[in-house]
Amino acid sequence: QVQLVESGGGSVQTGGSLRLSCALSEVTTSVYCLGWFRQSPGKEREGVASIHTGRGSTYYADPVKGRFTISQDSEKNTLYLQMDSLIPEDTAMYYCAADFTRWGNGCRYIAASSFGAWGQGTQVTVSS
């Protein structure tokens, strides 16, 4: 099964930017959607952004719309999350994930239950 490895996390001040990367171990046509999720202590994991690997359609959670951008580089088997205008509420462990479900709404609604492979996470800390 495809493996995912995140990188790019770190500590920034409010208003700063970070770019997260997620390297996939192989090219696979069975991955229909890639997504970013985050989880902070005491909270449930929440979807941040997703991208349909075939159509290129992107979806964002309301709290990050206009600030985060998800993209993919198919040649490099890499997923990115550009995060701008960061605020302390963005502090969390960020995970990338792959969805192997061809039909469904998991990508559109960035539903964690639809994603079958996960990375180990990278920490993002935003200070005020």
N, C-alpha and C positions, 0 to 999 in steps of 0.2 A: 504494500500500500504506500501511496505517496507520503513522504515526510516533509514537514515544513519547519523552517528555522527562522525566527524573527531576529532582527537587529535594529539598531538605531535609536533605542530609547535613551533617556538621560534626564538631566535636571535643567530646567529653564525658568526664567522669570515670566510673569504675566506679560502677554503680548508677543512672546517669542515664538519660534518655529522649530519643528523637528520633522524629519522624514524617516518613517519606519520602512523597513524592507522585510520581505518574507521570501526566502529562497525555497523553491520546490525541488525535491530530489530527482524528479523525472518529468518528462513531458507525457501527459496522459489525456486522451480524448474523453476519459470518463469523468473528468472534473468539469462541471457545468457552471459552477459559480465559486468565486473566492470572496472571502469576507474578512473584515476586521471586527473584533469584539474587544470589550474592556470590562474589567472587574476591579472594584476597589473594596477594601475591607468592609465587611458587614453588608455588602450589597450584592445583588444578583448580577450575573454576567449579562451585559447588554450589547446588542448589535450596534455597531458604529457606521459601517459602510460595507457595501458589497458591489461586485461587478460580475455580470454574466460573461463568461469567458468567450462565448461565441459571438453574441450580438454586441458586446461592449457596453450594454446598458448599465448604468450605475444608480445606486440607491443609497440614501443617507438618512440617518436618524436626525430628528428635528434639532437636537442640541448642537449638532456639528455642521449643519447645512450652512454653506457659505464660508466656512472656515477650513474644512478638511476636504481633501481631494484624493480619491482612490484611483489607481491606475495599474496597468499590468504591462510587462514587457515579455511577450510570449517567447521571443528568441532567447532571453536570459532566464526564462522560467522564474520570473520574479514579480512579486506583487508589492506595490508601494502604498503608503498612506502619507500624504503631505499634510502636515498639521500646522496651520497658521493661527495667529491671534489666540494663542493658548491662554486658558484661564485655569485657576486652581481646581475647578470642578472637573477638569480633564485628567487630573491625577488618577492613575490606575495602572494595573498591569494590562498590557495590550496583547491580544492573541490574533494570529491569523488562522484561517480555517478553510477547508475545501468541502464543497458540497457535490456529491456524486448523483444527486437526484435530478433526472432529466426533466421530469414534469412535476410541477408543484410551485408553491409560492414562497419557498424558503429564501430564495434570493431576494425577491421583491421586498419581503418583510424582515429581512436579515434575522431569520429565526434560527437560533442556535441549535435547536433540535434537528434541523435539516442537515447540518454539517457533520460529516463523519470523520474528518481527520483534523487534528489540531496541533499547533506548535506549542512550545513551552512558555512562550510569553516574553515580553520585554517591558521593563518598568519605565513609566513616564511620570515625572514629578514636576509640577508647576507651582512655583512659589509666588506669593503676592509681594 
